[in-house]
Amino acid sequence: AKEDDDIVGIHKKCVDLAKSRTVDECVGAGASQLARKLKKKYKSAPKLTPRFSEEDRASKNEKGDAGKEKASSSSSSSNSGAPSNKPNLHLATLEQLQEELEKRMDEERDAQVEGEDPMEQESDPEFHSWTPSGYPEKMVVVGGGPAGWSAAIYGARAGLAPLVIAPSMGGQLAGKGVDVENYPGLAETATGPALVAAMRRQALHFGATVEDDVVTSIGPSGDNGPIQIQTNTTGLIEAHTVILATGAEANWLDVPGEWEMRGGGVSSCATCDGFLYAKKSVIVV
């Protein structure tokens, strides 16, 4: 069993996946994704409890319909058929629409988690989860961006069976849904996640493995022994060679309006987005 601090840390990560929410709980996409990871790793997942019951939906619909009883005769006649339990989205408030959308997305993710079969994942050629062997790894790559997967491709082709340790989410390229136009070899634009996914498939095709985790420390074991890599959930991993490809993180100024204007005139990469502001007055900090 995990220690209390580890459980709190996992819960916080789940909450951080839904930063747009005002509730400090492990819900929605974060909870569904956590359940999928646990099922993939331990062949079992915690039970997900629906956030919205039929009674909640009915009460919200009654409140939304209050004060809106006056409707056109055409609308009344068109809606005078058989009664339906579905909410009337045309009369719903913005908050009710958001709650209904979250509910439906949660239901789809819950169904996806329940329908996953660990045996099918194991037989899938794209499923290359790492299995400890009891011996130090020949090569470990820390980071799942372009540099990390490039190193994994070369290491795999050299017969080193590299292990890539990186979280499934995050990274400058994988975390952006915008088109990538300045990467060599892309005749047609692709999104950052699509580009990283293609690199991942190529590395796994040649024999690399991947562990969905975060490295917390790296240090020697003493007496010329293997390098010790401490991870957040997997624990200790030893390797003869470690390649660090952790990427970079933008340094923002934290000035008023900076967050609101990201992607609308404020950029964190002059090399990436400079072309978009050609023949315009630009300030580079």
N, C-alpha and C positions, 0 to 999 in steps of 0.2 A: 504494500500500500504506500501511496505517496505521502510525504510529510505535508503538514498543513500549509507551509509556505509554498510548496510546489502546487498544491491545489489552488491556492489564492492566485498564484502567478498564471496558471492556465485559465482561470476564470477571467482575469484581467485581460489576457490576450483576446479571449472571446468577446469581451465587452468592447475592446478597442477596434474590433472589426466593424462595429456599427457606430462610429463616432458621430454620425448624423443624428442619432437618436438622443432624446433627452433622458431616457431611462437608463439607469446604471445596472443593466441586467444582461445575461448571456441569452440573447434571443435572436430570432430571424436568421439571416444568412450566416452569422458567426456561429450560432448553435448548430445549424445544419452541417456546416463545414467541419466543425469540431467532431461531430458524431461520425461523419464519413471517415475522418482520419483515424479515429479510435477504432472503428470497425475494420479499416484496412490493416491496422497495425496489430490489434489484439483479437481480431475476428469477432468482436462484439461491440455494441454501441449502447450508450445510455438511452433510455426511453425519452422521446421528445413529447412534451405536453403542449397541445394546441393553445395558443394565446387567446383565440376568439371562439367562443361557443355559439351555438345557435341562439341561445337566450340573449347573449350580448349583442349579436347582430340585430335581433328583433327589437331590443330596447333602443338601440341607436337609430334604427330606421323610424321608430315611432317619434323620437325626439326630432329627427330631421324633417319629418312630415308635418310637425306642429307649426302652425302659422302659414302653411303653404297649401291650404285646402282649396283655395281658389285656383282653378285650372280651366283652361279653355275647353269648350264643349267637344272639340275634335280630339283633344288628348284624353278626355274622360271616356269618350266612346271607344277609342282605340284600346284603352286599358281596362275595359269593362268585362274582359273575358274571364277565364279561370284564374283564381287567386294563385299567387306565386310567393314562395318564401324568399326569393332573391331580392336584395335591396334595390330600391329605385335610385340608380346612380344619377339620374337627371336632377333629382331633388336633393341630393346629398351635399353636405358641406365639404370644404376642402379637407378638413380633418377626417371626415368619414371616408372620403375617397382614398386618402393615404392609408387609413387603417384597413380598408377592404383590400387594397393592393398588397399591403404587407401580409395580410392573412392568406391571400391566394398564393403568393410567392412562398410563404412558409409551408403551405400544404403541398406545393409541388416539390419543394426540397425534402420534406418529410417522406413523400412517396418515393423519391429518388434514393434516399438513404435506406428505406425498407426494402427496396427492390434490388439493392446491390448484393452481389454474391461474391464472397472472398475467393471462392474456387475459380470463378470466371476471371477475376483479376489476376490470379496466379498464372493462369494459362494464357493470358493476354500477352503477346510479344512486346507490347509497349510498357508492361508492368515490370519494372526492374528495381524493386525495393531491395535494400541491402540486408543481408543476413550475416551476423557475426560468425567468424570462423574460428576464433580463439587464437589467431595469429595476427601480428601487425599487418596492416594494409601496405601494399607496395607504394601506393600513391593516393593521397587524399587532396581534393580540391575544395577549398572553402569559398563558396560563392556560386550563385547560379545565374550570372549574367553572361554577356557575350564572351568576356575574357575567361570565365570559369568553364563554360562549355567548350570553348576553343581548346583550352588545355586538356579537358577530358577527352576530346576527339583525338588529339595527338597521342595522349597517354594510352588510350584504348587501342589505337592502331599499332602502338609499340608493344602491346601485350602486357601492359601494367595493370589492367583491370582497375581503373581509377574509381574511387568513391567520391561522389560529389555531395557535400553537405551544404544544404541551403534550404531556407523556408520556401514553401510553395507559393507564397505571396510576397510582394514587396519588390524592391529594386527599382532603379530609375527607369529602366526600359520596360520591365514587366508590369510595373505599376501604372503605366500610362496607356490609355486607350487611343492616343492620337496616332496618326500615320507617321511612319518613319521614311523619310525621303533622302537622307544623306548617308545611308549605309551602303558600302560597296556590294555590287552584285544584285541589287534589287531593281530589276527593270520595271516592276510594278510596285507601287507603294504597299506596305503592309503595316499593321499595327504592332506596337511593341510586344504585347503578349504573344502574338502570332509568330513573330520573328524568334523570340526566345524559345517557344515551343518547338519550332523547326530545328533549332540548334540542339535542343534536348533530345529529340527523336534521333538525330544523327549520331550523337554521342552514345545513346543507349543501343543503337543498332550495332555499334562496334564493340559492345561489351562493358560499357560503363554502368555503374549502379548509382543510385541516388538515395539519400536519407533526408527526409523532410524534418529538419531540425535547425537549431541555431547554435553556433559555437560560442562558448562563453570564455574559454581560456585555452592557450596553447603553451606548452612548456616541455623541457627535457625531462627524461626519466632518470638521468644520471648514469655514469659509467658507460657512455656511448650507446645507451639503449635507444629504443624507438621513441619517437616524439609522441607525447601524450596530448590528446585533444579532448577537452571536456565540453560536452554538449548540454543543452538545456534539459532534454527529456531522455535521450538515449543513454547518456552516461559517458563513460570513458571509452575513447577509441584511440588505438595506437597505430602509428604509421611510420614508415621509413622516410618518406618524402611528403612534404606539405607545400602546396601552392596556394598562396593567398590571392584571391581575386574578389575582394569584398566591395570593389567599386568605390564610388564617391557619393557624397551627399551635399546638396546645394546649401550654401550659407545665405540665408535670407536676412534682410535688414530689419524686419519686424517694425516697419513704419506703417502709419495709418493708410488704409486702402490697398496695401500690398496683397493681402490675401484675396480681397474681393476682385482684384484686377488680374489675377493669375490666369493666363491663357487669353486675356483680353487686352494685351498691351504690355504686361509684365511677364518676363521670362527669366528662368534660372540658367539658361544655356545660350550664350551668344553664338556659339558655333552651330548649335542645333537650329535656332530660330532666327538667326540674323538675316537669312535670305528672305524671310517673310516681311522684313521691314526695309527692304531696299528702297533707296531714294527718299527715305524719311529721316527725320531728326531722331536720333537714338542716343540714349545715355547708357554707357556701360560702366558699372561699378566694380 
